[in-house]
Amino acid sequence: MKKSRYSQKYSQLLKALKEARIEAGLTQTTVGKKFGAHASFVSKCESGERRIDVIELASFCKIYNVPLADFLQRIEL
């Protein structure tokens, strides 16, 4: 069995991040452009290949039109 390199809570955050993008009806390409980056930036963030910081998380929430507090409620803290 493959062990995640991240905690269960961080894995929940990654899942919620992808779900929020899909719910917003946005592609990874569109979100990447809003960040001034490529779609691979978003893909790596969602997969956990690239760890995101709180500033980036706030930017994702703004792009997805989801208040940060509401987004964090998706995660069992």
Rosetta blueprint (number, residue, H / E / L):
1 M L
2 K L
3 K L
4 S L
5 R L
6 Y L
7 S L
8 Q H
9 K H
10 Y H
11 S H
12 Q H
13 L H
14 L H
15 K H
16 A H
17 L H
18 K H
19 E H
20 A H
21 R H
22 I H
23 E H
24 A L
25 G L
26 L L
27 T L
28 Q H
29 T H
30 T H
31 V H
32 G H
33 K H
34 K H
35 F H
36 G L
37 A L
38 H L
39 A H
40 S H
41 F H
42 V H
43 S H
44 K H
45 C H
46 E H
47 S H
48 G L
49 E L
50 R L
51 R L
52 I L
53 D L
54 V H
55 I H
56 E H
57 L H
58 A H
59 S H
60 F H
61 C H
62 K H
63 I H
64 Y H
65 N L
66 V L
67 P L
68 L H
69 A H
70 D H
71 F H
72 L H
73 Q L
74 R L
75 I L
76 E L
77 L L
